[in-house]
């Protein structure tokens, strides 16, 4: 594993954790009417996707539980379709997908740090 793969996965995990904090106690209606919340969530999804795009193919092949292409695809859609973001899809993603993504990323970090003899952050 290249060191930068783990750094990128940590960036992804950090973004996922932030999203979960931001939406705690919120509804889809909040996302639709709170511009700051929607901009923050979209930016974090873009960061997660950009970090995923920088992970090496070898690392992606090792951890197939992460839908790497879908994560990058979401980033691309948000970046290039910024004028037409569907907040229903964003909400569904953060509620249905981000918790399991966060859990899987945390497990990958623990596995990789254990293999390298590091301490988990």
C-alpha positions, 0 to 999 in steps of 0.5 A, a space after each residue: 500500500 502506498 502511504 498516500 492511499 491511507 491518507 486519501 481514505 482518511 480524508 474520505 472518512 473525515 468527510 463522511 464523519 462531518 456529513 453525519 455530524 451536519 445532518 444529525 437531527 436534520 431532515 430533507 426539508 432542512 437540506 432543501 431550505 438551509 443553503 449553508 447546510 446544502 453547500 457544506 454537504 455537497 462540498 464534503 461529497 465532492 471531497 470524498 469523491 476527489 479523495 477516492 479518485 486519487 486512491 490507486 487501482 491496487 488499493 481499490 481492488 484490495 477493498 472492493 466493499 467500497 463502491 469506488 466508481 460510484 463515489 467518484 461518479 457522485 463527485 463528478 456529477 456534483 462538480 460538473 452538474 453544479 447547476 442542476 444538483 438534485 437534493 433528493 439524491 444528495 439526501 438519499 446518499 447521505 442518509 442511506 450510503 454515508 453511514 455504511 461508507 464511514 464504517 467501511 472506511 474506518 475498518 480499512 484504516 484500522 486494518 491498514 494501520 494494524 498492518 503497518 504497526 501504526 496507531 489508529 486515529 
